[in-house]
Structure formats: structure tokens, C-alpha cells
């Protein structure tokens, strides 16, 4: 029995299949941490239906075909903005918990086929073999046939070495991750041709069976570099638009008045909502990864940005039914909505759910109207928590931090954060924060912070022991802090009293992990479980070269890290 048999279950019979295709007609998806039994094969734990899964697989397959031609075109000095931007949008649409609407995914596939042909024309005369994904195949007219075609091009691929396939999947998910950040940056007017060029190159490479394992590993690390560049670009976009984040208390209680809850990641979206509700009597609350928005001067200046409601994305079912206003998603993390709030739920951008009202463009009058029809809140002040500790803020007190380390007041730094999720085992991160010694500082980011960000961990010499760096993309800020501390202590990042304890859920976390590997950062602990798409051999490579390890228990990991 081979590795793929162990991972996916042994097949009784095998029939010849084309390169890049599978003979498994059933749904299979393992791109997120909550994948059931090594991969969802009936329906996604996230709520993704088999037809959506098949259409998303077909979309990725078609994007690889576009990439083949777009990469060839760039070799000849030709490029196309429409193609470049669509690649990012198409990839982002397939990230976990983004687009669950088969109608919309099918539209994207149709557009991808059109742009594949456009890219082929752009490339001109190309010699040599053309992979199947890039050939002139037609999209069936019926949805049923489209789904069947998608089933032929799922994530399982028995035609290539299992380890090469594993690294290809790692690359694909990393690219999907930075596609989300690139989309946010573009909305704020920031784009990078280097990002577009690599996206074509890396996806095209997945169609090239002549590339060995080492070449694919190199592309994976390069994906991490490109993600770092993308996070840097997004950070620049945020700072130029809204200023550097500042340590800011955020109210967790409620304010009298009508209300809109904004969930997602996109700061430009929040700004537009704030502008259109100013003076209307409608208060705006953030949810999930929008919490760090409160730290930006250009956003917190709006007096009706009232506070943060709820926690991480996986709790929306129980939290949203208690929110007496309109709710809108602007990026991923949507779940199947309950009937109790579905009629006041909206989506925007690439986020879609069948039967949920979608807002196109920047006019949110319908959302505001719905909010005014709802009951709204009464005054009920609650706890305040801090956010806004980006690298600019932390480095602004670097002298105190360095003094604290040299004087022995600060013994260790932990970066504890990442994606949250509903799967069991994530209470580990709460316990880790609770049990971390009082002479240690915890930096946190992304929605994983909601496991412990309401805890009062005190301070060390006026420096809070819990520092909320921001969203998942603000891993860029955390890296800047680490690099600055390494420079101050004249050592490498791996020599700092700093440990990374990460939680992952979806593809943005994969992109960030690849960035850390690209930067040579070692000794990372990751959980609550390891990716199902990583084969034993690939995992062994990561362990041997980067000392990556799974989390165990909070107590045992703290003892191991601190040498106790």
C-alpha cells in the first residue's frame, strides 16, 4: 500500500486516467484544517456542496491553463491587466468560506475559459507540448455536465508522484492565500506586477511534470516570498489610507441605536460603510478580523464606530441571531446562515451564499435601510480590550522592550495566533496564554486571538503582556518586530527568545507559513492538526530542515520552549 493509499483509502480497481485528472467522481476537498477524515468526500464541513466543490476545482484547473499561456506571453514581453486581475479574483473565490454559490462559480469558470483563449492569443506562436488544461477545450452548456467535468479535475491526482503532488497543493493553497491579500491591496489602489508574474509562473509549473521535487519545493518557498511582498504591499496600502495603527481600547458592549455588523477583512469596505452611515443614527460594529480596524486613525475617527461584537467566525451562528441589526460580509469566513438572521444578512465582493442578498458596488443604502427596520441596541457598556499594536507602535517603545529583556523583566516572547476554527483542540491556545509565565509577552494576530484576547494578562513595566498586532496579514508587522529585535540584540531571528505557536484553518495561514519558511524561521509549533495534504515525506522534510512540530499540550510545550 502506497502513501496515497494510506491518505485516501486503497482503490480496489484503477482505470487509466488523463494527466491531472482523477477517477474519483465524488467530492474531495482537504484544503482546510477541519477537513473530515483527511478530506471531505460527501459535503464540506464548511458547508460546501459537491457541485460547488467540483466547479471550484474546474475553476482552478482552468486558471492553470490561463497561467500556462500568460507565463509564455510574459516571456515575450506581453501581459494583460484583465487576465492578471482575474487570476487573483478567481483564486480568492476558491478560498475556504468565500463563495458557496454554484451560479457565481460557474460564471467565473465561463470567464476563465474566455480569458484562457485571450491569453493563448497573447502568447503568440508557442512551440512544444501544450498541457491539457491549456488546450482549447470547451465548457459544457449544462450545469450537470460542468460539474461532471469538474469532478474529473479534482485535487486528487494519481498521475504524479505523491510528494510532488503534495508540494503542488501546498503551492496552490499558498497562492490562494496571498490572492486574498492582493485583492484587498488592489481595492486600495496597490498592485504589483511581480505578484501577477509569479502567480502565472507557479500555476503553470504545476502542469509541468518535468519539474522534480526540489524544483517544486523551491517554488513553494518562492510562494512564501511573494506572500511576504503581498503583505508588505497591503500594509503600505493600509498605512497610506488610514495611518499607522495605534493602541486603542475597543468596547465590547453596545450603544443605544440602530446597528450594522461588519464581518470580514476589507478596511476600504468598512470605511465606505462608515461614510454612508455617518449622521444617520446607525452605529457600526466590527466582527472577527475587522476588530483591528479600530486601531487605525483614519477609521476610529468615526464616532459611530461603536465597538466589536462577538468573536471568531465559527461562532457566528450563535452570535448573529443575537445581533438586532443588519449584517454584512465583505470577505471570507461566511457559514451557512441560519433562518433567524438570513433575512438581514448581506454579502459583498467575492463572498456569496445562495439565497443571500448580494450588494454589488459601493452603495450600501439597502443595508442601511434594513438596519433601520431592525430593533437596534440599548446602552449596555461592557469590557474593553486593546488592539492596534502594529510594528510601528511596538517599535515606538522598543527601548523599553530591550531594557526589559536585558534587565530580566521579559524572559520570552510568544507569537500565538492564526486562524481559529470549530474543531476540537483549539482550547490549547487559551490554556497556553493562561499558563504562559508572567515574565513573558504574547503577540497575537488573526482571529485565533479570540481564544484569549479577553483575558487580563497584566503588563511588564507598562508594556501590556498581550499585544494584538492585527489581522492575519499583519504577520508582516510581527516579522518586522522580530527582525528589529534581532538587529537590536545583534543576533538572528532564530536566536531570539521568541517562539511561534500557530493555529491554522485556511489558505492564508498556509501562505504565512510559507513566508516564515522562506525567511528561514525555525522551531514553529502548529496545530491543532497538521495539513492532510502534506505527505509523510514532505512533513519529514519540514521537520528536518525547520524543526516544525505539532502542538502537544500547553503545559508540555511551555516547558519544552522555556527549558524547564
N, C-alpha and C positions, 0 to 999 in steps of 0.2 A: 504493500500500500504506500503510495507516494504522499508528498506533502499536501498537494491539492486534495487528495482523497481524505486526508486527516482533517483538513479545514472544512471541506464542503460536503463530505459524505461520499463514499465509494459508489461509482456508477456500475450497474450490472452490465450494461452494454454501452459501447461507444460507436458512433457513426461518424464518417468523415464530415468535417465542417470547414467552412472557409475561414481563412485567417482573420482574426479579430472578431469572430462570431462564436456563439455558443450553441449547443444543442439542448439547452435548458429553457423551455418555454415559460416557466414560472418566473414570477418576480424574484429578484435577488438584489439586495442593497445592503452594504456594510460600511457606508461612508461615515456614520456617526457612532458615538460611543455606546448608545443604547441599542444597537442592532441586536436583535433577538437570536440567540443560539448561533452566533458567528455570522449572522446575516439574515435580514428579514426576507422571508420567502413566500408569505401569504399576503400580508399587508404590513406597511411600515409601522413601527412603534410610534413614529411621529404622526401617523395618520395618513401617510402617502398611500394611495391606492395603486394597484398593479398597473392600470392603464397610464397613470401619471408617471410611474417609475419607468415604464417602457418608453414613453415619449421623451422623458428626460435622458434616458440612455441613447435614444436616437439623436437627440439634440447634441449631446457630447460627441457622438460618432461623426455627425455632420460638421461640427466645429473643427474636429481634427482634419477633415477633408478640406475645409476652408484654410486651415493653418498650413497644410502642405503647399497649396498654391500661393498663399500670401507670403510664406517664407521664401519661395522661389522668386516671387516678384521683387521682394526686398533685396535679394541677391543681385538683381538687375537695376536697383535704384528706384523701384516703383512701389508705391504704397497708397492706401485709400483710407480716409478717415472713417467713412461709413463702416467699412469692414473692421477696422481696428476697434471702434467703439462697440460694435455689435458683439464681437468676441467677448468683451468684458461683460456686457449685459447678459449674454447667453449663458456664460459660465456662472454668473451670480445667481441667475434664475434657478439653477440646479443645486444650489447650496441647501442644506437641510433647513426645513421650516421657512422656505421663502414662497414658492409658487406651487399650490396644490390644485390649480385649475387646469384640467386637461385641454380645454378650449384655448387657453392662453399659451400653454406649452406647444400645442400643435401649430399655432400661429408663428411661434418662434422657430420651429423646425422648418416650416414653409419658407420663412425669410432666410434661414440659414442655407437652404438649397439654392435660393436665388443668389445669395452672396458667394456661395461656392463657385457658381458659374461666373460671377463677376470677377472673382479672384483668379480663376483659371484664365480668363481673357487678359487680366492684368499681368499675369506671369509670362505670357507670350509663348514662344516655342520652347518646350522643355523636353529634353532627351532623357531616356531611361524609363524604368518601370514606374507606373502610377499606382499607388495603393488603392484598394477597393473603396475606402472611404472618400477618396478624392475623385473617383471616376464619375462619369456622367449618368448616375442612376436617378430615377425619377421617384418622387414622393407619391405614394398611392393616394387616390382621391378620398377613399373612405377611411373613417377613423379606425375601424376594426383592422383594416389592412396596415394602417400606420402603426398601430400597436403591435401587430404581429412582426412587422419589420424591426421595431424597437426591441422586441424580445430576442431577436437574432443578434443583437449587438449590445448585450448587457455587459456587466462588469466582469463576469467570469470569462476567462479566455484560456482554453486548454492548448492552444496552438503555440504558445511560447513558454519558455522556462518559468517555473513558478516564482522564483526570486526576482527575475526581471519584471514579471507581471506585477509583483508586489511593489517594486520601486516605481513602476509606471503609475500605479494607483496613488502612491504617495505624492508623486509629482502632480498628478491631476488634481488631487484634493488641495495641495498647496496652492496651485494656480487658482482654483475656485476661491480659496480663502482670500488671496490678495486681490482677486477681481472685485470683491465686496468693497475693499478699501479704495481701490482705483475708481470705482463708481462714485463713492462719496466725495473723493477729491475732485473728480470731473464736474460734479454738480456745483462745486465751489470754484470752478474755472481752472483747475490744475490738472494737467495731463503730462504724460511722459512717453516719448516715442520709444525709449529703451524698454519700458514695460510692455508696450504693444509688440515690439520686435521679438522680445523673449517669449512672449505668450505663443506667438506663431511658431517660433523655433522649437519650443519644448513640446507643444502638442503634435507638431509634425514628426518629431523624433519618436513619438510613440507608435508611429506607423512604420518605423524603420527597424526591421528585425536584424539588421547587420550590427546594431549597437549592442555591445556586451554589457554585463552587469556594472563594470566600473564606469563606463560611459553614462549609464543611467543614474548611478549614484552621484556622479559629477553634476548631472542636470538637476538632481534633487537638491544638492547644496546650492546650486546657482538659483534655484527657485527661492531658497531662503534669502539669498542676497537681493533678489528682485522684490521680495516681500518687504525687506528692510527699507529698500528705496521707496516702495509704495507707502509704507507707514510714515516715513520721513516727509514725503510729499503731502500726505494727508495732515500731518502735524503742522506743516507750513501753512496749508490752506486754513486750518482752524485758527491758528495764531493770527494770521493776517486778517481774517474776517472778524474774530471775536476777542483777540488779545490772549495773553498767556493766562492759563488757569490760575486762580488764587485760592488759598484755603478758605473755604466758605461753609458755614453751617447750613444744613438743609433740614427743613421742617418735615417731619413725618406725620404730623397731624393735618387737620383740614381747616379750611377757611370758609366763612359764610359766602354762598353764591353758587351760581351755575358752574359746571366744570367740564373740561375736556382732559382725557388721559392720553398722553403721547407715549407710545412704546416703539422701541427700535434703536437706531443708532445715528441717524442723519441729523446733524445740527442745523443745516440750512433749512430743512423741513420745519424744525422747531421754531426757528426764527420767523419763518413766514406765518406760522400759526399764531405766534405771539404778536406779530404786527397786525394781523387781521382781527384779533380779539381785543386789542388794546382799547379801553374805554367802553367795552360792551357789557361789562359786568360778569364776563365769563373768565374764570380762573383756569390756569393751565397747570397740570400736574405731570411729572415725568414718571416713567415706569421702566424698570430693568436698566438696560445700558444707556438710557437717557439721563440717569442720575448725575453723571459727571458734568452735564451741561450747566448745572448750577454754579460751577466754578469759573465759567468764562465771563469776563466783564461785559462783553457785548450781548450776552443773553440774560445774565442776572440783573441787568439794569431794568428789565421789565418787572414792574411791581406786582403784576398779576401772575408771575411765575411763582406759584404758591408753595410748592413743595414736591415731595416724591411720595407716590402711593404704591404700596405693595413691594414685592421683592423681585426675584428672578423669574424668567419666562415660564418655567414649568409650573408655577403657582397661579397662572392667570385664570384657570377655571374657577378656583375658589375666590380669587380676589376680584375679578372683573364683575361678577354678579353683585358684589357689594359696592361697586362704583356707580353713583347715581348721576351719570352723565354720559357724554359721547366718548367713544374710544377709537383711536386710530393707530394703525401700524404703519411704519414707514420703511422698515427693513425686516430682516428675518427674525424668527422666533415665534411666529404665529402657530397656534394649535387649533384643532377643530373647535369652533366656537360652540358654546352651549346656547340653548334656546333662550335662556334667561337674559342674555345680553346681545345676541346676534343682531337684533333689530337696531341696535345703536352702535354697532361695530362697523368701521370703515378700514379700507386698505389704500395704500398709495405706493407709487413706484413699481418695483418688480414684485411686491407682495400681492398675492392673490389667494382667495379661497372661494370655491364655488358657492354662489348664493349670497355672498357678502358684497355690499356696495363698494365699488372701487372709484376713487377720485383720480381723475386724470388732470394733469397740470397743477397749478398753484392756487386755484380758487377753492377755499375751504368753507364757503358760505353754507353748504349743505350740512357740514359737520357742526358748525356753529348753531345753525337752526335746530338741529337735533339736541344739542346741549341745552338750549333754552327751553326745549319742551320737557326736559327731564327735571327731577326734583332738585338736584344740586345738594351741596353740603350745608351743614350748620357749623359754626365755630367749634372746633374741638382740638386745641393745640396738643401736640404730642412731643415725643423725643426729637432732639436734633442730633444729626450726625454730620461729620465733616467730609468734604470732598475737595478736589482742586489741588492735590499735591503732585502736580506735574514736575518735570525735571527742573524747570525754571524756578519753581517755588522751593523745591528741596535744595537745589544748589545755592539758592539765596541764603540758606543757613548752613552751608557746607562747613564753615569754620566751627560751628557748634557741634556738628556731627563728627568731624575729625577730632575735635577736642574730646568729645565723649568716648570715642574709640580709644584714643591714646591714653586717656585717663582711666580707662577701665569701666566707665559707666555703661557703655554699649559694648556688649560682648559679641553680638552676632546680628546679622540681618537675614530676614527671610523674605523671599518673594513668594507669596501664597495667593494664587489666583488662577483665573482662566474661565472656562465655560462651566456653568452649572447645569444640572440635569436632574431628572426624577429618579434615576436608577439608584438602588440602594448602595450604600458605601460612602456617600458623599458627606455624611456626618463626620467623617475623618477630618475634614478641613476645619470644622467648628472646633473639634477637640484639639487639633493642632494649635489653633490660635489661643484657645483657653489655656493649654498646658505649656506654651512657649514661655520660657523664663522671663521674669520682669526686667532683666537687663538686655533684652533683645527687642529689635524693632521689626515690625511686619509691614512690608509694602504689599499692596494688593491692587488688582485691576480686573476688569471684566465682571461678568455677573456672578462669578464664583465668590465675590466679596460678600454677597448677601447671606452666605453661610455664617458670617461672624461680624459684619460691619455695624451691628447694633450693640456689640459688646463694649464696655468701658474698660479699656486696657491701660488707662492712665498715660503717663508721659515720663520721659527721661530728660531732666534738665530743661523742661519746657518744650521738648520735641515730642509730639504725640507718638505713642508706640504703634499706632495703626495709621498708616498713610495711604489714602486712596489715590492712586496715581491716575485712574480714569477708566476709559473703555478698553476693550481688548487690543485695539490698535495702538493704545498708549503704552504697549510693551516697548515702543520706541523710546518713550520717556524713561522707563525703568532701565533700559540698556544705557541711556545717556548718563543716568545716575551711577550705574555700575562702572562705566568707563571713567567718569570723573573721579570716583573714589579710588580706582586703580591707579590713576595718574597721581593723585594726591599721596598715596602710600607707596608709589614707585614699585608697583607690582602688577602682575597680570590679573585679569578678572577672576580667573580660577583660583588665585591665591588669596582673594579677599575673604573675610569672614561673612560670606554670603552664600545662601543656599536657595535653590529654586525648587519649590514644591507646587506642581502644576496640576490643574484639573482640565480635562478636555471633553468636548462634546462634539463639535462640528469642525468644518474645514478651515475656518480661520485659525483655530488652535493648531491645526496641522501646519499651516503656513508659518505661524510664530515659532513652533518647534524647529522647523527647517531653518529659520533665521538664526536661532540660537546655535544650532549645529554649524551653520555657515560661519558664525563668529568664533567657533571653537570652544563654546561654553560647555563644560562637562558637569558630571555629578548631578544631573537633573533627576528628580523623582516625579513620576507621572502616574495619574490614576483617574478615576477609580479602577479602570481596567485598561489593558493595552489594546491598541487597534487590531481588529480582526483581520485587516488586510495586510498586516505585516507578518511575513512568514518567519519561521524559527531562525532561518539563516540570516535574514535581514535584521531581525532583533538581535541576534548574536553579534552582528557587525556593530550595531549601535552600542551594545554593552561593552564590547572590547575596545572601541575607539572613543566612546564618550562617557562610559560608565553610567548610562541611563539605567534606571531601575524602577520597578513598580513600587508604589507606596505599600506599607505593611500596616502597622498601627501607629497612631500619633506618638505614643509613648516610646515605642521602639525606634522610630525614625528620628525623633528628637535626641535620644541617647546616642544613636549612631552618628548623627551630624555633629553633635556637640562633644563627642568623645567621652561620654560619661559611662 
